[in-house]
Amino acid sequence: MTGLDHSQFSHLLPFLRHPMMIICVNITGKRRNNCHRFCIYSNSPLPNVTERLFFILVYLKNNPLQECHAACLGMDQNHCNTFIHCLA
């Protein structure tokens, strides 16, 4: 579903193992005023790194509607939107 084999997928995992980066600049490089840290709670729909990597790779490859992507992975659209914006 991601277009990657197991070794390629495993090679990408270390890049997501570090805490989620805080993105405090916009696309033009200007500093944002509303810079918030994203954290993963224990009851999160995507609690581990492997699931988060799978989630974003499938989304980027297939580019489905957020509602459809959320339904396929058993979460609501709000959580799906949050993960897409934080992981992409």
PDB file of N, CA, C and O in Angstrom, chain B, residues numbered from 101:
ATOM      1  N   MET B 101       0.809  -1.200   0.000  1.00  0.00           N
ATOM      2  CA  MET B 101       0.000   0.000   0.000  1.00  0.00           C
ATOM      3  C   MET B 101       0.857   1.272   0.000  1.00  0.00           C
ATOM      4  O   MET B 101       0.384   2.335  -0.401  1.00  0.00           O
ATOM      5  N   THR B 102       2.116   1.169   0.447  1.00  0.00           N
ATOM      6  CA  THR B 102       2.972   2.350   0.500  1.00  0.00           C
ATOM      7  C   THR B 102       3.864   2.471  -0.728  1.00  0.00           C
ATOM      8  O   THR B 102       4.388   3.552  -1.001  1.00  0.00           O
ATOM      9  N   GLY B 103       4.046   1.389  -1.468  1.00  0.00           N
ATOM     10  CA  GLY B 103       4.947   1.398  -2.613  1.00  0.00           C
ATOM     11  C   GLY B 103       6.384   1.101  -2.219  1.00  0.00           C
ATOM     12  O   GLY B 103       7.275   1.154  -3.066  1.00  0.00           O
ATOM     13  N   LEU B 104       6.627   0.791  -0.950  1.00  0.00           N
ATOM     14  CA  LEU B 104       7.971   0.489  -0.469  1.00  0.00           C
ATOM     15  C   LEU B 104       8.054  -0.969  -0.045  1.00  0.00           C
ATOM     16  O   LEU B 104       7.069  -1.549   0.412  1.00  0.00           O
ATOM     17  N   ASP B 105       9.247  -1.562  -0.199  1.00  0.00           N
ATOM     18  CA  ASP B 105       9.418  -2.907   0.343  1.00  0.00           C
ATOM     19  C   ASP B 105       9.820  -2.781   1.824  1.00  0.00           C
ATOM     20  O   ASP B 105       9.986  -1.674   2.336  1.00  0.00           O
ATOM     21  N   HIS B 106       9.970  -3.915   2.492  1.00  0.00           N
ATOM     22  CA  HIS B 106      10.224  -3.918   3.930  1.00  0.00           C
ATOM     23  C   HIS B 106      11.525  -3.199   4.289  1.00  0.00           C
ATOM     24  O   HIS B 106      11.564  -2.456   5.269  1.00  0.00           O
ATOM     25  N   SER B 107      12.582  -3.407   3.515  1.00  0.00           N
ATOM     26  CA  SER B 107      13.866  -2.773   3.842  1.00  0.00           C
ATOM     27  C   SER B 107      13.806  -1.252   3.657  1.00  0.00           C
ATOM     28  O   SER B 107      14.393  -0.514   4.448  1.00  0.00           O
ATOM     29  N   GLN B 108      13.108  -0.780   2.631  1.00  0.00           N
ATOM     30  CA  GLN B 108      12.968   0.662   2.431  1.00  0.00           C
ATOM     31  C   GLN B 108      12.148   1.290   3.556  1.00  0.00           C
ATOM     32  O   GLN B 108      12.475   2.366   4.056  1.00  0.00           O
ATOM     33  N   PHE B 109      11.081   0.600   3.942  1.00  0.00           N
ATOM     34  CA  PHE B 109      10.236   1.078   5.037  1.00  0.00           C
ATOM     35  C   PHE B 109      11.046   1.146   6.330  1.00  0.00           C
ATOM     36  O   PHE B 109      10.968   2.136   7.058  1.00  0.00           O
ATOM     37  N   SER B 110      11.823   0.103   6.620  1.00  0.00           N
ATOM     38  CA  SER B 110      12.648   0.061   7.831  1.00  0.00           C
ATOM     39  C   SER B 110      13.712   1.154   7.822  1.00  0.00           C
ATOM     40  O   SER B 110      14.079   1.680   8.873  1.00  0.00           O
ATOM     41  N   HIS B 111      14.206   1.491   6.634  1.00  0.00           N
ATOM     42  CA  HIS B 111      15.210   2.539   6.514  1.00  0.00           C
ATOM     43  C   HIS B 111      14.642   3.910   6.892  1.00  0.00           C
ATOM     44  O   HIS B 111      15.382   4.761   7.385  1.00  0.00           O
ATOM     45  N   LEU B 112      13.354   4.140   6.672  1.00  0.00           N
ATOM     46  CA  LEU B 112      12.724   5.423   6.990  1.00  0.00           C
ATOM     47  C   LEU B 112      12.328   5.565   8.465  1.00  0.00           C
ATOM     48  O   LEU B 112      12.174   6.683   8.956  1.00  0.00           O
ATOM     49  N   LEU B 113      12.164   4.455   9.168  1.00  0.00           N
ATOM     50  CA  LEU B 113      11.691   4.507  10.558  1.00  0.00           C
ATOM     51  C   LEU B 113      12.537   5.382  11.485  1.00  0.00           C
ATOM     52  O   LEU B 113      11.958   6.123  12.279  1.00  0.00           O
ATOM     53  N   PRO B 114      13.867   5.342  11.432  1.00  0.00           N
ATOM     54  CA  PRO B 114      14.638   6.172  12.369  1.00  0.00           C
ATOM     55  C   PRO B 114      14.355   7.666  12.255  1.00  0.00           C
ATOM     56  O   PRO B 114      14.537   8.401  13.226  1.00  0.00           O
ATOM     57  N   PHE B 115      13.919   8.123  11.098  1.00  0.00           N
ATOM     58  CA  PHE B 115      13.644   9.544  10.928  1.00  0.00           C
ATOM     59  C   PHE B 115      12.409   9.993  11.709  1.00  0.00           C
ATOM     60  O   PHE B 115      12.275  11.179  12.013  1.00  0.00           O
ATOM     61  N   LEU B 116      11.512   9.072  12.035  1.00  0.00           N
ATOM     62  CA  LEU B 116      10.317   9.408  12.822  1.00  0.00           C
ATOM     63  C   LEU B 116      10.453   9.022  14.287  1.00  0.00           C
ATOM     64  O   LEU B 116       9.566   9.328  15.083  1.00  0.00           O
ATOM     65  N   ARG B 117      11.531   8.362  14.659  1.00  0.00           N
ATOM     66  CA  ARG B 117      11.701   7.939  16.050  1.00  0.00           C
ATOM     67  C   ARG B 117      11.966   9.116  16.978  1.00  0.00           C
ATOM     68  O   ARG B 117      11.630   9.053  18.161  1.00  0.00           O
ATOM     69  N   HIS B 118      12.554  10.174  16.472  1.00  0.00           N
ATOM     70  CA  HIS B 118      12.809  11.352  17.293  1.00  0.00           C
ATOM     71  C   HIS B 118      11.481  12.033  17.581  1.00  0.00           C
ATOM     72  O   HIS B 118      10.534  11.897  16.806  1.00  0.00           O
ATOM     73  N   PRO B 119      11.401  12.763  18.687  1.00  0.00           N
ATOM     74  CA  PRO B 119      10.142  13.474  18.988  1.00  0.00           C
ATOM     75  C   PRO B 119       9.722  14.343  17.809  1.00  0.00           C
ATOM     76  O   PRO B 119      10.555  14.833  17.046  1.00  0.00           O
ATOM     77  N   MET B 120       8.435  14.517  17.683  1.00  0.00           N
ATOM     78  CA  MET B 120       7.909  15.311  16.577  1.00  0.00           C
ATOM     79  C   MET B 120       8.536  16.698  16.614  1.00  0.00           C
ATOM     80  O   MET B 120       8.568  17.355  17.655  1.00  0.00           O
ATOM     81  N   MET B 121       9.031  17.128  15.466  1.00  0.00           N
ATOM     82  CA  MET B 121       9.671  18.433  15.390  1.00  0.00           C
ATOM     83  C   MET B 121       8.618  19.532  15.518  1.00  0.00           C
ATOM     84  O   MET B 121       7.462  19.362  15.130  1.00  0.00           O
ATOM     85  N   ILE B 122       9.039  20.633  16.060  1.00  0.00           N
ATOM     86  CA  ILE B 122       8.170  21.796  16.147  1.00  0.00           C
ATOM     87  C   ILE B 122       8.445  22.643  14.911  1.00  0.00           C
ATOM     88  O   ILE B 122       9.572  23.084  14.688  1.00  0.00           O
ATOM     89  N   ILE B 123       7.434  22.861  14.131  1.00  0.00           N
ATOM     90  CA  ILE B 123       7.592  23.653  12.927  1.00  0.00           C
ATOM     91  C   ILE B 123       7.091  25.053  13.219  1.00  0.00           C
ATOM     92  O   ILE B 123       5.887  25.281  13.345  1.00  0.00           O
ATOM     93  N   CYS B 124       8.019  25.987  13.327  1.00  0.00           N
ATOM     94  CA  CYS B 124       7.667  27.349  13.726  1.00  0.00           C
ATOM     95  C   CYS B 124       7.842  28.343  12.591  1.00  0.00           C
ATOM     96  O   CYS B 124       7.853  29.550  12.833  1.00  0.00           O
ATOM     97  N   VAL B 125       7.979  27.873  11.370  1.00  0.00           N
ATOM     98  CA  VAL B 125       8.078  28.770  10.226  1.00  0.00           C
ATOM     99  C   VAL B 125       7.027  28.357   9.205  1.00  0.00           C
ATOM    100  O   VAL B 125       6.645  27.189   9.131  1.00  0.00           O
ATOM    101  N   ASN B 126       6.563  29.327   8.418  1.00  0.00           N
ATOM    102  CA  ASN B 126       5.598  28.994   7.378  1.00  0.00           C
ATOM    103  C   ASN B 126       6.336  28.625   6.097  1.00  0.00           C
ATOM    104  O   ASN B 126       7.564  28.546   6.095  1.00  0.00           O
ATOM    105  N   ILE B 127       5.623  28.403   5.034  1.00  0.00           N
ATOM    106  CA  ILE B 127       6.215  27.932   3.789  1.00  0.00           C
ATOM    107  C   ILE B 127       7.182  28.943   3.165  1.00  0.00           C
ATOM    108  O   ILE B 127       8.065  28.566   2.394  1.00  0.00           O
ATOM    109  N   THR B 128       7.017  30.214   3.496  1.00  0.00           N
ATOM    110  CA  THR B 128       7.913  31.242   2.957  1.00  0.00           C
ATOM    111  C   THR B 128       9.135  31.456   3.849  1.00  0.00           C
ATOM    112  O   THR B 128      10.020  32.235   3.495  1.00  0.00           O
ATOM    113  N   GLY B 129       9.200  30.785   4.992  1.00  0.00           N
ATOM    114  CA  GLY B 129      10.333  30.903   5.892  1.00  0.00           C
ATOM    115  C   GLY B 129      10.146  31.925   6.998  1.00  0.00           C
ATOM    116  O   GLY B 129      11.043  32.130   7.816  1.00  0.00           O
ATOM    117  N   LYS B 130       8.987  32.566   7.029  1.00  0.00           N
ATOM    118  CA  LYS B 130       8.725  33.547   8.087  1.00  0.00           C
ATOM    119  C   LYS B 130       8.281  32.830   9.358  1.00  0.00           C
ATOM    120  O   LYS B 130       7.617  31.795   9.300  1.00  0.00           O
ATOM    121  N   ARG B 131       8.650  33.384  10.486  1.00  0.00           N
ATOM    122  CA  ARG B 131       8.310  32.809  11.777  1.00  0.00           C
ATOM    123  C   ARG B 131       6.799  32.878  12.032  1.00  0.00           C
ATOM    124  O   ARG B 131       6.166  33.909  11.805  1.00  0.00           O
ATOM    125  N   ARG B 132       6.230  31.752  12.513  1.00  0.00           N
ATOM    126  CA  ARG B 132       4.809  31.699  12.842  1.00  0.00           C
ATOM    127  C   ARG B 132       4.581  32.154  14.264  1.00  0.00           C
ATOM    128  O   ARG B 132       5.430  31.942  15.129  1.00  0.00           O
ATOM    129  N   ASN B 133       3.441  32.779  14.516  1.00  0.00           N
ATOM    130  CA  ASN B 133       3.083  33.220  15.863  1.00  0.00           C
ATOM    131  C   ASN B 133       2.485  32.088  16.692  1.00  0.00           C
ATOM    132  O   ASN B 133       2.661  32.049  17.909  1.00  0.00           O
ATOM    133  N   ASN B 134       1.790  31.182  16.046  1.00  0.00           N
ATOM    134  CA  ASN B 134       1.082  30.112  16.756  1.00  0.00           C
ATOM    135  C   ASN B 134       1.842  28.790  16.638  1.00  0.00           C
ATOM    136  O   ASN B 134       1.389  27.863  15.966  1.00  0.00           O
ATOM    137  N   CYS B 135       2.972  28.712  17.280  1.00  0.00           N
ATOM    138  CA  CYS B 135       3.819  27.525  17.213  1.00  0.00           C
ATOM    139  C   CYS B 135       3.487  26.610  18.391  1.00  0.00           C
ATOM    140  O   CYS B 135       3.779  26.944  19.540  1.00  0.00           O
ATOM    141  N   HIS B 136       2.879  25.460  18.107  1.00  0.00           N
ATOM    142  CA  HIS B 136       2.476  24.528  19.152  1.00  0.00           C
ATOM    143  C   HIS B 136       3.192  23.197  18.965  1.00  0.00           C
ATOM    144  O   HIS B 136       3.411  22.749  17.839  1.00  0.00           O
ATOM    145  N   ARG B 137       3.548  22.577  20.071  1.00  0.00           N
ATOM    146  CA  ARG B 137       4.170  21.255  20.024  1.00  0.00           C
ATOM    147  C   ARG B 137       3.083  20.202  19.858  1.00  0.00           C
ATOM    148  O   ARG B 137       2.024  20.275  20.481  1.00  0.00           O
ATOM    149  N   PHE B 138       3.364  19.234  19.017  1.00  0.00           N
ATOM    150  CA  PHE B 138       2.457  18.121  18.792  1.00  0.00           C
ATOM    151  C   PHE B 138       2.935  16.949  19.625  1.00  0.00           C
ATOM    152  O   PHE B 138       4.112  16.594  19.556  1.00  0.00           O
ATOM    153  N   CYS B 139       2.066  16.340  20.407  1.00  0.00           N
ATOM    154  CA  CYS B 139       2.489  15.175  21.189  1.00  0.00           C
ATOM    155  C   CYS B 139       1.516  14.028  20.949  1.00  0.00           C
ATOM    156  O   CYS B 139       0.341  14.239  20.648  1.00  0.00           O
ATOM    157  N   ILE B 140       2.023  12.828  21.087  1.00  0.00           N
ATOM    158  CA  ILE B 140       1.236  11.616  20.883  1.00  0.00           C
ATOM    159  C   ILE B 140       0.812  11.098  22.257  1.00  0.00           C
ATOM    160  O   ILE B 140       1.663  10.803  23.097  1.00  0.00           O
ATOM    161  N   TYR B 141      -0.481  10.986  22.489  1.00  0.00           N
ATOM    162  CA  TYR B 141      -0.998  10.465  23.738  1.00  0.00           C
ATOM    163  C   TYR B 141      -1.058   8.945  23.692  1.00  0.00           C
ATOM    164  O   TYR B 141      -1.026   8.351  22.614  1.00  0.00           O
ATOM    165  N   SER B 142      -1.144   8.319  24.855  1.00  0.00           N
ATOM    166  CA  SER B 142      -1.160   6.857  24.918  1.00  0.00           C
ATOM    167  C   SER B 142      -2.408   6.269  24.262  1.00  0.00           C
ATOM    168  O   SER B 142      -2.367   5.137  23.782  1.00  0.00           O
ATOM    169  N   ASN B 143      -3.512   7.011  24.231  1.00  0.00           N
ATOM    170  CA  ASN B 143      -4.738   6.510  23.597  1.00  0.00           C
ATOM    171  C   ASN B 143      -4.883   7.017  22.158  1.00  0.00           C
ATOM    172  O   ASN B 143      -5.987   7.025  21.613  1.00  0.00           O
ATOM    173  N   SER B 144      -3.796   7.430  21.556  1.00  0.00           N
ATOM    174  CA  SER B 144      -3.795   7.954  20.190  1.00  0.00           C
ATOM    175  C   SER B 144      -4.179   6.871  19.190  1.00  0.00           C
ATOM    176  O   SER B 144      -3.883   5.698  19.417  1.00  0.00           O
ATOM    177  N   PRO B 145      -4.836   7.239  18.082  1.00  0.00           N
ATOM    178  CA  PRO B 145      -5.147   6.241  17.052  1.00  0.00           C
ATOM    179  C   PRO B 145      -3.887   5.681  16.390  1.00  0.00           C
ATOM    180  O   PRO B 145      -3.922   4.585  15.830  1.00  0.00           O
ATOM    181  N   LEU B 146      -2.780   6.417  16.447  1.00  0.00           N
ATOM    182  CA  LEU B 146      -1.507   5.962  15.882  1.00  0.00           C
ATOM    183  C   LEU B 146      -0.431   6.067  16.959  1.00  0.00           C
ATOM    184  O   LEU B 146       0.383   6.991  16.935  1.00  0.00           O
ATOM    185  N   PRO B 147      -0.422   5.125  17.907  1.00  0.00           N
ATOM    186  CA  PRO B 147       0.458   5.267  19.062  1.00  0.00           C
ATOM    187  C   PRO B 147       1.941   4.995  18.807  1.00  0.00           C
ATOM    188  O   PRO B 147       2.783   5.490  19.556  1.00  0.00           O
ATOM    189  N   ASN B 148       2.282   4.227  17.778  1.00  0.00           N
ATOM    190  CA  ASN B 148       3.704   3.948  17.591  1.00  0.00           C
ATOM    191  C   ASN B 148       4.226   4.468  16.251  1.00  0.00           C
ATOM    192  O   ASN B 148       3.452   4.819  15.360  1.00  0.00           O
ATOM    193  N   VAL B 149       5.528   4.509  16.131  1.00  0.00           N
ATOM    194  CA  VAL B 149       6.197   5.110  14.979  1.00  0.00           C
ATOM    195  C   VAL B 149       5.881   4.372  13.688  1.00  0.00           C
ATOM    196  O   VAL B 149       5.680   5.000  12.648  1.00  0.00           O
ATOM    197  N   THR B 150       5.835   3.070  13.742  1.00  0.00           N
ATOM    198  CA  THR B 150       5.558   2.278  12.541  1.00  0.00           C
ATOM    199  C   THR B 150       4.192   2.620  11.964  1.00  0.00           C
ATOM    200  O   THR B 150       4.051   2.770  10.750  1.00  0.00           O
ATOM    201  N   GLU B 151       3.192   2.745  12.817  1.00  0.00           N
ATOM    202  CA  GLU B 151       1.848   3.080  12.352  1.00  0.00           C
ATOM    203  C   GLU B 151       1.794   4.490  11.773  1.00  0.00           C
ATOM    204  O   GLU B 151       1.109   4.729  10.779  1.00  0.00           O
ATOM    205  N   ARG B 152       2.516   5.424  12.394  1.00  0.00           N
ATOM    206  CA  ARG B 152       2.536   6.793  11.869  1.00  0.00           C
ATOM    207  C   ARG B 152       3.212   6.854  10.510  1.00  0.00           C
ATOM    208  O   ARG B 152       2.731   7.556   9.621  1.00  0.00           O
ATOM    209  N   LEU B 153       4.322   6.131  10.323  1.00  0.00           N
ATOM    210  CA  LEU B 153       4.996   6.116   9.030  1.00  0.00           C
ATOM    211  C   LEU B 153       4.105   5.486   7.970  1.00  0.00           C
ATOM    212  O   LEU B 153       3.989   6.016   6.865  1.00  0.00           O
ATOM    213  N   PHE B 154       3.474   4.357   8.295  1.00  0.00           N
ATOM    214  CA  PHE B 154       2.559   3.710   7.362  1.00  0.00           C
ATOM    215  C   PHE B 154       1.427   4.663   6.978  1.00  0.00           C
ATOM    216  O   PHE B 154       1.084   4.784   5.802  1.00  0.00           O
ATOM    217  N   PHE B 155       0.852   5.333   7.966  1.00  0.00           N
ATOM    218  CA  PHE B 155      -0.251   6.275   7.752  1.00  0.00           C
ATOM    219  C   PHE B 155       0.123   7.337   6.730  1.00  0.00           C
ATOM    220  O   PHE B 155      -0.609   7.545   5.762  1.00  0.00           O
ATOM    221  N   ILE B 156       1.252   8.014   6.931  1.00  0.00           N
ATOM    222  CA  ILE B 156       1.583   9.129   6.057  1.00  0.00           C
ATOM    223  C   ILE B 156       2.046   8.660   4.688  1.00  0.00           C
ATOM    224  O   ILE B 156       1.787   9.339   3.694  1.00  0.00           O
ATOM    225  N   LEU B 157       2.726   7.517   4.603  1.00  0.00           N
ATOM    226  CA  LEU B 157       3.144   7.015   3.292  1.00  0.00           C
ATOM    227  C   LEU B 157       1.956   6.596   2.431  1.00  0.00           C
ATOM    228  O   LEU B 157       1.929   6.868   1.231  1.00  0.00           O
ATOM    229  N   VAL B 158       0.984   5.942   3.037  1.00  0.00           N
ATOM    230  CA  VAL B 158      -0.220   5.557   2.290  1.00  0.00           C
ATOM    231  C   VAL B 158      -0.971   6.803   1.839  1.00  0.00           C
ATOM    232  O   VAL B 158      -1.450   6.866   0.707  1.00  0.00           O
ATOM    233  N   TYR B 159      -1.075   7.792   2.717  1.00  0.00           N
ATOM    234  CA  TYR B 159      -1.775   9.023   2.347  1.00  0.00           C
ATOM    235  C   TYR B 159      -1.063   9.727   1.191  1.00  0.00           C
ATOM    236  O   TYR B 159      -1.712  10.162   0.239  1.00  0.00           O
ATOM    237  N   LEU B 160       0.254   9.842   1.267  1.00  0.00           N
ATOM    238  CA  LEU B 160       0.990  10.551   0.222  1.00  0.00           C
ATOM    239  C   LEU B 160       0.967   9.805  -1.110  1.00  0.00           C
ATOM    240  O   LEU B 160       0.961  10.428  -2.171  1.00  0.00           O
ATOM    241  N   LYS B 161       0.955   8.469  -1.057  1.00  0.00           N
ATOM    242  CA  LYS B 161       0.931   7.698  -2.298  1.00  0.00           C
ATOM    243  C   LYS B 161      -0.446   7.735  -2.953  1.00  0.00           C
ATOM    244  O   LYS B 161      -0.551   7.928  -4.164  1.00  0.00           O
ATOM    245  N   ASN B 162      -1.485   7.553  -2.174  1.00  0.00           N
ATOM    246  CA  ASN B 162      -2.833   7.421  -2.732  1.00  0.00           C
ATOM    247  C   ASN B 162      -3.617   8.719  -2.755  1.00  0.00           C
ATOM    248  O   ASN B 162      -4.529   8.872  -3.568  1.00  0.00           O
ATOM    249  N   ASN B 163      -3.281   9.650  -1.885  1.00  0.00           N
ATOM    250  CA  ASN B 163      -3.953  10.940  -1.768  1.00  0.00           C
ATOM    251  C   ASN B 163      -5.480  10.802  -1.715  1.00  0.00           C
ATOM    252  O   ASN B 163      -6.185  11.410  -2.520  1.00  0.00           O
ATOM    253  N   PRO B 164      -5.994   9.996  -0.760  1.00  0.00           N
ATOM    254  CA  PRO B 164      -7.443   9.845  -0.659  1.00  0.00           C
ATOM    255  C   PRO B 164      -8.061  11.035   0.077  1.00  0.00           C
ATOM    256  O   PRO B 164      -7.357  11.881   0.627  1.00  0.00           O
ATOM    257  N   LEU B 165      -9.374  11.077   0.071  1.00  0.00           N
ATOM    258  CA  LEU B 165     -10.064  12.052   0.910  1.00  0.00           C
ATOM    259  C   LEU B 165      -9.751  11.732   2.367  1.00  0.00           C
ATOM    260  O   LEU B 165      -9.585  10.566   2.725  1.00  0.00           O
ATOM    261  N   GLN B 166      -9.671  12.749   3.196  1.00  0.00           N
ATOM    262  CA  GLN B 166      -9.358  12.514   4.600  1.00  0.00           C
ATOM    263  C   GLN B 166     -10.388  11.614   5.266  1.00  0.00           C
ATOM    264  O   GLN B 166     -10.032  10.785   6.104  1.00  0.00           O
ATOM    265  N   GLU B 167     -11.641  11.762   4.913  1.00  0.00           N
ATOM    266  CA  GLU B 167     -12.681  10.923   5.506  1.00  0.00           C
ATOM    267  C   GLU B 167     -12.460   9.456   5.161  1.00  0.00           C
ATOM    268  O   GLU B 167     -12.611   8.582   6.015  1.00  0.00           O
ATOM    269  N   CYS B 168     -12.100   9.189   3.905  1.00  0.00           N
ATOM    270  CA  CYS B 168     -11.860   7.820   3.458  1.00  0.00           C
ATOM    271  C   CYS B 168     -10.625   7.240   4.140  1.00  0.00           C
ATOM    272  O   CYS B 168     -10.648   6.101   4.605  1.00  0.00           O
ATOM    273  N   HIS B 169      -9.553   8.019   4.200  1.00  0.00           N
ATOM    274  CA  HIS B 169      -8.314   7.565   4.835  1.00  0.00           C
ATOM    275  C   HIS B 169      -8.555   7.285   6.319  1.00  0.00           C
ATOM    276  O   HIS B 169      -8.064   6.291   6.854  1.00  0.00           O
ATOM    277  N   ALA B 170      -9.299   8.148   6.971  1.00  0.00           N
ATOM    278  CA  ALA B 170      -9.610   7.958   8.387  1.00  0.00           C
ATOM    279  C   ALA B 170     -10.442   6.697   8.598  1.00  0.00           C
ATOM    280  O   ALA B 170     -10.183   5.931   9.527  1.00  0.00           O
ATOM    281  N   ALA B 171     -11.427   6.479   7.751  1.00  0.00           N
ATOM    282  CA  ALA B 171     -12.282   5.304   7.883  1.00  0.00           C
ATOM    283  C   ALA B 171     -11.494   4.010   7.679  1.00  0.00           C
ATOM    284  O   ALA B 171     -11.726   3.024   8.378  1.00  0.00           O
ATOM    285  N   CYS B 172     -10.570   4.013   6.729  1.00  0.00           N
ATOM    286  CA  CYS B 172      -9.751   2.821   6.469  1.00  0.00           C
ATOM    287  C   CYS B 172      -8.856   2.480   7.651  1.00  0.00           C
ATOM    288  O   CYS B 172      -8.534   1.312   7.868  1.00  0.00           O
ATOM    289  N   LEU B 173      -8.454   3.480   8.413  1.00  0.00           N
ATOM    290  CA  LEU B 173      -7.538   3.265   9.532  1.00  0.00           C
ATOM    291  C   LEU B 173      -8.216   3.352  10.894  1.00  0.00           C
ATOM    292  O   LEU B 173      -7.546   3.361  11.927  1.00  0.00           O
ATOM    293  N   GLY B 174      -9.540   3.416  10.894  1.00  0.00           N
ATOM    294  CA  GLY B 174     -10.292   3.348  12.144  1.00  0.00           C
ATOM    295  C   GLY B 174     -10.166   4.567  13.041  1.00  0.00           C
ATOM    296  O   GLY B 174     -10.062   4.431  14.260  1.00  0.00           O
ATOM    297  N   MET B 175     -10.174   5.754  12.455  1.00  0.00           N
ATOM    298  CA  MET B 175     -10.120   6.977  13.257  1.00  0.00           C
ATOM    299  C   MET B 175     -11.103   7.975  12.684  1.00  0.00           C
ATOM    300  O   MET B 175     -11.669   7.749  11.615  1.00  0.00           O
ATOM    301  N   ASP B 176     -11.311   9.077  13.385  1.00  0.00           N
ATOM    302  CA  ASP B 176     -12.202  10.088  12.839  1.00  0.00           C
ATOM    303  C   ASP B 176     -11.412  11.075  11.979  1.00  0.00           C
ATOM    304  O   ASP B 176     -10.181  11.079  12.001  1.00  0.00           O
ATOM    305  N   GLN B 177     -12.118  11.901  11.231  1.00  0.00           N
ATOM    306  CA  GLN B 177     -11.489  12.811  10.278  1.00  0.00           C
ATOM    307  C   GLN B 177     -10.633  13.862  10.974  1.00  0.00           C
ATOM    308  O   GLN B 177      -9.614  14.281  10.424  1.00  0.00           O
ATOM    309  N   ASN B 178     -11.021  14.296  12.164  1.00  0.00           N
ATOM    310  CA  ASN B 178     -10.230  15.293  12.893  1.00  0.00           C
ATOM    311  C   ASN B 178      -8.842  14.773  13.240  1.00  0.00           C
ATOM    312  O   ASN B 178      -7.850  15.479  13.057  1.00  0.00           O
ATOM    313  N   HIS B 179      -8.765  13.523  13.747  1.00  0.00           N
ATOM    314  CA  HIS B 179      -7.462  12.926  14.043  1.00  0.00           C
ATOM    315  C   HIS B 179      -6.652  12.749  12.767  1.00  0.00           C
ATOM    316  O   HIS B 179      -5.446  12.999  12.751  1.00  0.00           O
ATOM    317  N   CYS B 180      -7.308  12.323  11.709  1.00  0.00           N
ATOM    318  CA  CYS B 180      -6.644  12.137  10.420  1.00  0.00           C
ATOM    319  C   CYS B 180      -6.025  13.453   9.942  1.00  0.00           C
ATOM    320  O   CYS B 180      -4.873  13.477   9.510  1.00  0.00           O
ATOM    321  N   ASN B 181      -6.774  14.522  10.019  1.00  0.00           N
ATOM    322  CA  ASN B 181      -6.285  15.831   9.594  1.00  0.00           C
ATOM    323  C   ASN B 181      -5.080  16.257  10.429  1.00  0.00           C
ATOM    324  O   ASN B 181      -4.098  16.759   9.882  1.00  0.00           O
ATOM    325  N   THR B 182      -5.140  16.065  11.728  1.00  0.00           N
ATOM    326  CA  THR B 182      -4.025  16.433  12.611  1.00  0.00           C
ATOM    327  C   THR B 182      -2.763  15.664  12.257  1.00  0.00           C
ATOM    328  O   THR B 182      -1.684  16.251  12.163  1.00  0.00           O
ATOM    329  N   PHE B 183      -2.887  14.356  12.061  1.00  0.00           N
ATOM    330  CA  PHE B 183      -1.716  13.545  11.722  1.00  0.00           C
ATOM    331  C   PHE B 183      -1.149  13.920  10.352  1.00  0.00           C
ATOM    332  O   PHE B 183       0.069  13.957  10.181  1.00  0.00           O
ATOM    333  N   ILE B 184      -2.006  14.196   9.388  1.00  0.00           N
ATOM    334  CA  ILE B 184      -1.521  14.574   8.062  1.00  0.00           C
ATOM    335  C   ILE B 184      -0.710  15.860   8.145  1.00  0.00           C
ATOM    336  O   ILE B 184       0.361  15.954   7.545  1.00  0.00           O
ATOM    337  N   HIS B 185      -1.198  16.833   8.868  1.00  0.00           N
ATOM    338  CA  HIS B 185      -0.496  18.111   8.953  1.00  0.00           C
ATOM    339  C   HIS B 185       0.791  18.013   9.764  1.00  0.00           C
ATOM    340  O   HIS B 185       1.736  18.761   9.512  1.00  0.00           O
ATOM    341  N   CYS B 186       0.839  17.116  10.717  1.00  0.00           N
ATOM    342  CA  CYS B 186       2.046  16.988  11.534  1.00  0.00           C
ATOM    343  C   CYS B 186       3.090  16.076  10.916  1.00  0.00           C
ATOM    344  O   CYS B 186       4.284  16.256  11.154  1.00  0.00           O
ATOM    345  N   LEU B 187       2.667  15.109  10.133  1.00  0.00           N
ATOM    346  CA  LEU B 187       3.604  14.147   9.564  1.00  0.00           C
ATOM    347  C   LEU B 187       4.046  14.466   8.148  1.00  0.00           C
ATOM    348  O   LEU B 187       5.102  14.008   7.712  1.00  0.00           O
ATOM    349  N   ALA B 188       3.259  15.242   7.426  1.00  0.00           N
ATOM    350  CA  ALA B 188       3.621  15.529   6.024  1.00  0.00           C
ATOM    351  C   ALA B 188       4.535  16.728   5.938  1.00  0.00           C
ATOM    352  O   ALA B 188       4.942  17.116   4.843  1.00  0.00           O
TER     353      ALA B 188
END
